[in-house]
Amino acid sequence: MVNVERWARMGRWFMVAWVLFAAPTAVAVLASGLQPPQEAAAFGFAVWGAVWAWIWLRAIGRNPVAEVVGLIAITVILTVFTLIQPTPGGTFLVFSFIVAGACFPLRRALWVIGGLTVLQIVLAEIRLTDLASMLNSLINSILVGGVGIGARLLWQSYTQLVAAREQLAELAVTEERLRFARDVHDLLGQSLSVLVLKSELVSKQLPDDASEQVRGEMRDIAQVARMSLNDVREAIAGYRRPTLLAEISTARTALLAAGIGLLVEDNVGLLAPEQDSVLAWCLREAVTNVVRHSGAKKCEVRLTRVNGSASLEVVDDGRGAASFNGGSGLAGMRERVELVGGTMRVGSVNGSGLHLLVSVPQPA
């Protein structure tokens, strides 16, 4: 997601640069004299520029409340400019249209642009603007708002495409790891198992007059073979480390088979391997509990990221449990989470159902 972040940063600064559209007007106002009206107008332009920059750098795409506040603030400022500017017409509200198109989802953006259209018509009527100028300004504003909507939809498609490509790459890596694990198991696991059995069998069939050195050598062979077999099994287990993407797919299949609906909200993005593995194990255990014990009709899985920490939240509408302290599954989850410095909370939602919240920090 590095490219996505870089393009997003460049796009934000490009939109901040639109403040330069106001520079000629501000210069013209100041050139007409440094009287209080001109100074007030110049100060107004400075406030507008600061709000405009704040919207694109801090609000849009990061804080829904800040988006609304920013749009209202910039609309108020531009409305005042439209009312006091000396020439007829006025297209200052066009900046509100582009913010509305880029801020909100399609349906909400259309409603906001519709409201801004009505506002611009009212302002034109107040200023007694001629019909041709009003229509020219209005069409320009609406089209710019449409450009904002199109830019938002295009950016969403791009980020979804990048995320899908990364998920496909992760799945390909997972499949290759599994294939390698199978090959190692098939090639070495069986041979080492036979070697262990044969060496133990030979040790038992040694003649009574065999020297202790020979017996020791055979025991060493059996021990080395057994250790090698354990090493192979541990290596295979490591290569079969679960991933969140694979576990979400498995959870969907398991819950569907159990007649339980699944809603997934995945806003976590690409994770470090340690975070991904721990959350995948927790998701697997949580879904297993939901399928076996909950009697639920619906299960919700939410994945989020805050300041580098990744969180997994699993909620169902089942019968819950009298106690959440026992059970080897929960104990195993807690051990995995605490091993990487994370936290885990489990309980009921309003006295019923399961609510599991796991947070895993980013590796140092």
C-alpha positions as CSV (number, residue, x, y, z in Angstrom):
1,M,0.0,0.0,0.0
2,V,3.0,2.3,-0.2
3,N,2.1,3.5,-3.7
4,V,-1.4,4.2,-2.5
5,E,-0.2,6.4,0.4
6,R,2.2,8.3,-1.8
7,W,-0.5,9.0,-4.5
8,A,-2.9,10.0,-1.7
9,R,-0.4,12.5,-0.3
10,M,0.3,13.9,-3.7
11,G,-3.4,14.3,-4.5
12,R,-4.0,16.1,-1.2
13,W,-1.3,18.6,-1.9
14,F,-2.5,19.1,-5.4
15,M,-5.9,20.0,-4.1
16,V,-4.3,22.4,-1.5
17,A,-2.7,24.1,-4.5
18,W,-6.1,25.2,-5.7
19,V,-5.9,28.0,-3.1
20,L,-3.8,29.7,-5.8
21,F,-7.0,30.4,-7.7
22,A,-7.8,33.1,-5.1
23,A,-4.4,34.7,-5.3
24,P,-5.1,37.1,-8.2
25,T,-8.3,38.3,-6.5
26,A,-6.5,38.8,-3.2
27,V,-3.7,40.8,-5.0
28,A,-6.3,42.9,-6.8
29,V,-8.1,43.7,-3.6
30,L,-4.9,44.7,-1.8
31,A,-3.7,46.8,-4.8
32,S,-6.8,48.9,-4.7
33,G,-5.7,50.3,-1.3
34,L,-4.9,49.2,2.2
35,Q,-8.1,50.5,3.8
36,P,-10.1,48.5,6.3
37,P,-12.4,46.9,3.7
38,Q,-9.5,45.7,1.6
39,E,-7.7,44.4,4.7
40,A,-10.8,42.6,5.8
41,A,-11.2,41.0,2.4
42,A,-7.6,39.9,2.4
43,F,-8.0,38.4,5.9
44,G,-11.0,36.6,4.7
45,F,-9.1,35.1,1.8
46,A,-6.4,34.0,4.2
47,V,-9.0,32.3,6.5
48,W,-10.5,30.6,3.4
49,G,-7.1,29.3,2.3
50,A,-6.3,28.0,5.8
51,V,-9.7,26.2,6.0
52,W,-9.2,24.8,2.4
53,A,-5.8,23.4,3.2
54,W,-7.0,21.9,6.5
55,I,-9.9,20.2,4.7
56,W,-7.7,18.4,2.2
57,L,-4.8,17.6,4.5
58,R,-6.6,16.7,7.7
59,A,-10.4,16.1,7.1
60,I,-11.3,14.4,3.9
61,G,-11.0,10.6,4.1
62,R,-9.9,10.7,7.8
63,N,-12.7,12.1,9.9
64,P,-16.3,12.2,8.8
65,V,-17.2,14.9,11.4
66,A,-14.4,17.1,10.3
67,E,-15.5,16.7,6.7
68,V,-19.0,18.0,7.5
69,V,-17.6,20.9,9.7
70,G,-15.1,21.8,6.9
71,L,-17.7,21.8,4.2
72,I,-20.0,24.0,6.3
73,A,-17.2,26.4,7.2
74,I,-16.0,26.8,3.7
75,T,-19.6,27.2,2.4
76,V,-20.2,30.0,4.9
77,I,-17.0,31.8,4.0
78,L,-17.7,31.5,0.2
79,T,-21.3,32.6,0.7
80,V,-20.1,35.8,2.4
81,F,-17.6,36.4,-0.5
82,T,-20.3,35.9,-3.0
83,L,-22.6,38.4,-1.4
84,I,-19.9,41.2,-0.9
85,Q,-17.9,40.9,-4.1
86,P,-18.2,44.0,-6.3
87,T,-19.0,42.3,-9.6
88,P,-22.2,40.5,-10.5
89,G,-22.4,36.8,-10.7
90,G,-19.8,35.0,-8.7
91,T,-18.6,31.4,-8.8
92,F,-17.0,31.2,-5.4
93,L,-19.3,28.3,-4.3
94,V,-17.6,26.1,-6.9
95,F,-15.1,25.2,-4.2
96,S,-17.9,23.9,-2.0
97,F,-19.1,21.7,-4.9
98,I,-15.8,20.0,-5.3
99,V,-15.4,19.3,-1.6
100,A,-19.0,17.9,-1.4
101,G,-18.3,15.6,-4.4
102,A,-15.0,14.3,-2.9
103,C,-16.2,14.0,0.7
104,F,-19.3,11.9,0.7
105,P,-20.6,8.7,-0.8
106,L,-22.5,9.0,-4.0
107,R,-26.0,9.3,-2.8
108,R,-25.2,11.7,0.0
109,A,-22.9,13.8,-2.3
110,L,-25.8,14.2,-4.8
111,W,-28.1,15.5,-2.0
112,V,-25.4,17.9,-0.8
113,I,-24.7,19.1,-4.3
114,G,-28.4,19.6,-4.8
115,G,-28.5,21.8,-1.7
116,L,-25.6,23.8,-2.9
117,T,-27.3,24.3,-6.2
118,V,-30.3,25.8,-4.5
119,L,-28.0,28.0,-2.4
120,Q,-26.2,29.3,-5.5
121,I,-29.5,30.0,-7.2
122,V,-30.7,32.0,-4.2
123,L,-27.5,34.0,-4.0
124,A,-27.8,34.7,-7.7
125,E,-31.3,36.0,-7.2
126,I,-30.2,38.1,-4.2
127,R,-27.5,39.7,-6.4
128,L,-29.9,40.2,-9.3
129,T,-27.6,38.2,-11.6
130,D,-28.7,37.9,-15.2
131,L,-30.0,34.5,-16.3
132,A,-27.1,33.8,-18.7
133,S,-24.4,34.5,-16.0
134,M,-26.4,32.5,-13.4
135,L,-26.7,29.4,-15.7
136,N,-23.1,29.6,-16.7
137,S,-21.9,29.7,-13.1
138,L,-24.4,27.0,-12.0
139,I,-23.5,24.6,-14.8
140,N,-19.8,25.1,-14.0
141,S,-20.3,24.4,-10.3
142,I,-22.5,21.3,-10.9
143,L,-19.9,19.9,-13.4
144,V,-17.1,20.5,-10.9
145,G,-19.1,18.7,-8.2
146,G,-19.5,15.8,-10.7
147,V,-15.7,15.8,-11.2
148,G,-15.3,15.5,-7.4
149,I,-17.7,12.5,-7.3
150,G,-15.9,10.9,-10.2
151,A,-12.5,11.4,-8.6
152,R,-13.8,9.8,-5.3
153,L,-15.2,6.8,-7.2
154,L,-12.0,6.4,-9.2
155,W,-9.8,6.6,-6.1
156,Q,-12.0,4.0,-4.4
157,S,-11.7,1.7,-7.4
158,Y,-7.9,2.1,-7.4
159,T,-7.5,1.3,-3.7
160,Q,-9.8,-1.7,-4.0
161,L,-7.8,-2.9,-7.0
162,V,-4.5,-2.5,-5.2
163,A,-5.9,-4.3,-2.1
164,A,-7.3,-7.1,-4.3
165,R,-3.9,-7.5,-6.0
166,E,-2.1,-7.7,-2.6
167,Q,-4.7,-10.3,-1.4
168,L,-4.1,-12.4,-4.5
169,A,-0.4,-12.2,-4.0
170,E,-0.8,-13.2,-0.3
171,L,-3.0,-16.1,-1.4
172,A,-0.4,-17.2,-3.9
173,V,2.3,-17.1,-1.2
174,T,0.0,-19.1,1.1
175,E,-0.7,-21.7,-1.5
176,E,3.0,-22.0,-2.3
177,R,3.8,-22.4,1.4
178,L,1.2,-25.2,1.7
179,R,2.5,-26.9,-1.4
180,F,6.1,-26.8,-0.1
181,A,4.9,-28.1,3.3
182,R,3.2,-31.0,1.6
183,D,6.2,-31.8,-0.5
184,V,8.5,-31.7,2.6
185,H,6.2,-33.9,4.5
186,D,5.8,-36.4,1.7
187,L,9.5,-36.5,0.8
188,L,11.1,-36.5,4.2
189,G,8.5,-37.1,6.8
190,Q,7.8,-40.7,5.7
191,S,11.4,-41.6,5.2
192,L,12.5,-40.3,8.6
193,S,9.6,-42.1,10.2
194,V,10.8,-45.4,8.6
195,L,14.3,-44.6,9.6
196,V,13.3,-44.2,13.3
197,L,11.3,-47.4,13.3
198,K,14.1,-49.4,11.5
199,S,16.8,-48.1,13.8
200,E,14.7,-49.0,16.9
201,L,14.0,-52.4,15.4
202,V,17.7,-53.1,14.7
203,S,18.5,-52.0,18.3
204,K,16.1,-54.6,19.7
205,Q,17.4,-57.3,17.4
206,L,21.1,-56.9,18.2
207,P,22.7,-60.1,19.5
208,D,23.3,-60.3,23.2
209,D,27.0,-60.3,22.8
210,A,26.9,-57.0,20.8
211,S,29.2,-54.3,22.3
212,E,27.8,-51.4,24.3
213,Q,29.4,-49.1,21.8
214,V,27.4,-50.6,18.9
215,R,24.2,-50.3,21.0
216,G,25.0,-46.7,21.8
217,E,25.5,-45.9,18.1
218,M,22.2,-47.4,17.2
219,R,20.5,-45.4,20.0
220,D,22.2,-42.3,18.7
221,I,20.9,-43.0,15.1
222,A,17.4,-43.5,16.4
223,Q,17.6,-40.3,18.5
224,V,19.0,-38.2,15.6
225,A,16.3,-39.5,13.2
226,R,13.6,-38.7,15.8
227,M,14.9,-35.2,16.3
228,S,15.1,-34.7,12.5
229,L,11.5,-35.8,12.2
230,N,10.4,-33.4,14.9
231,D,12.3,-30.6,13.2
232,V,10.6,-31.4,9.9
233,R,7.2,-31.3,11.6
234,E,7.9,-28.0,13.3
235,A,9.1,-26.5,10.0
236,I,5.9,-27.8,8.2
237,A,3.8,-26.3,11.0
238,G,5.5,-22.9,10.5
239,Y,4.9,-23.0,6.8
240,R,1.3,-23.8,7.4
241,R,0.9,-20.6,9.5
242,P,-2.7,-19.3,8.9
243,T,-3.4,-16.0,7.3
244,L,-6.4,-13.7,7.9
245,L,-7.4,-13.8,4.3
246,A,-7.5,-17.6,4.3
247,E,-9.3,-17.8,7.7
248,I,-12.0,-15.3,6.6
249,S,-12.7,-17.5,3.6
250,T,-12.8,-20.6,5.8
251,A,-15.0,-18.9,8.4
252,R,-17.4,-17.9,5.7
253,T,-17.7,-21.5,4.5
254,A,-18.0,-22.9,8.0
255,L,-20.7,-20.4,9.1
256,L,-22.6,-20.9,5.9
257,A,-22.7,-24.6,6.5
258,A,-24.0,-24.0,10.1
259,G,-26.7,-21.7,8.8
260,I,-25.1,-18.6,10.4
261,G,-24.9,-15.3,8.5
262,L,-21.5,-13.6,8.3
263,L,-20.8,-9.9,8.0
264,V,-17.1,-8.9,7.5
265,E,-15.8,-5.3,7.8
266,D,-12.2,-5.4,6.7
267,N,-10.4,-2.0,7.1
268,V,-7.1,-3.3,8.4
269,G,-5.1,-3.4,5.1
270,L,-1.8,-5.2,4.8
271,L,-0.4,-6.5,8.2
272,A,2.9,-7.6,9.4
273,P,3.2,-11.5,9.4
274,E,3.1,-11.7,13.2
275,Q,0.0,-9.6,13.5
276,D,-1.7,-11.5,10.6
277,S,-0.9,-14.9,12.1
278,V,-2.1,-14.1,15.6
279,L,-5.3,-12.5,14.4
280,A,-5.9,-15.5,12.1
281,W,-5.5,-18.0,14.9
282,C,-7.9,-15.9,17.1
283,L,-10.5,-15.7,14.2
284,R,-10.2,-19.5,13.7
285,E,-10.9,-20.2,17.4
286,A,-13.7,-17.6,17.7
287,V,-15.5,-19.0,14.6
288,T,-15.1,-22.5,15.9
289,N,-16.8,-21.4,19.2
290,V,-19.6,-19.7,17.3
291,V,-20.3,-22.8,15.2
292,R,-20.1,-25.3,18.0
293,H,-21.6,-23.5,21.0
294,S,-23.4,-20.2,20.2
295,G,-26.6,-21.2,18.5
296,A,-26.3,-17.8,16.7
297,K,-28.1,-16.6,13.6
298,K,-25.6,-13.9,12.7
299,C,-21.9,-13.3,13.3
300,E,-20.0,-10.0,12.6
301,V,-16.2,-9.8,12.1
302,R,-14.6,-6.4,12.1
303,L,-10.9,-5.7,11.4
304,T,-9.5,-2.3,12.0
305,R,-6.1,-0.6,12.4
306,V,-5.4,2.3,14.8
307,N,-1.9,3.8,15.0
308,G,-0.2,0.6,13.8
309,S,-2.2,-1.7,16.2
310,A,-4.5,-4.2,14.4
311,S,-7.8,-5.2,16.0
312,L,-10.1,-8.1,15.5
313,E,-13.7,-7.9,16.8
314,V,-16.1,-10.9,16.7
315,V,-19.7,-10.5,17.8
316,D,-22.5,-13.0,17.5
317,D,-26.2,-13.0,18.6
318,G,-26.1,-16.4,20.2
319,R,-26.8,-17.7,23.7
320,G,-23.4,-16.5,25.2
321,A,-21.8,-18.3,28.1
322,A,-22.0,-18.3,31.8
323,S,-18.3,-17.9,32.1
324,F,-15.5,-16.9,29.8
325,N,-12.6,-17.9,31.9
326,G,-12.4,-21.6,31.1
327,G,-11.7,-23.5,27.9
328,S,-8.4,-24.4,26.3
329,G,-9.3,-22.5,23.1
330,L,-9.7,-19.2,24.9
331,A,-6.6,-19.9,27.0
332,G,-4.6,-20.6,23.8
333,M,-5.8,-17.4,22.2
334,R,-4.9,-15.4,25.2
335,E,-1.4,-16.9,25.3
336,R,-0.8,-16.2,21.7
337,V,-2.0,-12.6,22.0
338,E,0.0,-11.9,25.2
339,L,3.1,-13.4,23.7
340,V,3.2,-10.6,21.1
341,G,2.3,-7.9,23.6
342,G,-1.4,-7.7,22.7
343,T,-4.6,-7.6,24.6
344,M,-7.8,-9.7,24.5
345,R,-11.2,-9.1,26.0
346,V,-14.1,-11.5,25.8
347,G,-17.6,-11.2,27.2
348,S,-21.3,-11.0,26.4
349,V,-23.2,-8.4,24.5
350,N,-26.2,-7.2,26.6
351,G,-26.1,-10.5,28.4
352,S,-26.2,-12.7,25.3
353,G,-23.9,-13.6,22.5
354,L,-20.1,-13.5,22.3
355,H,-18.0,-10.3,22.1
356,L,-14.3,-10.9,21.4
357,L,-11.9,-8.0,21.0
358,V,-8.2,-8.7,20.2
359,S,-5.7,-6.0,19.7
360,V,-2.1,-6.8,18.5
361,P,0.6,-4.0,18.3
362,Q,2.8,-3.5,15.4
363,P,6.1,-5.4,15.7
364,A,9.1,-3.3,16.7
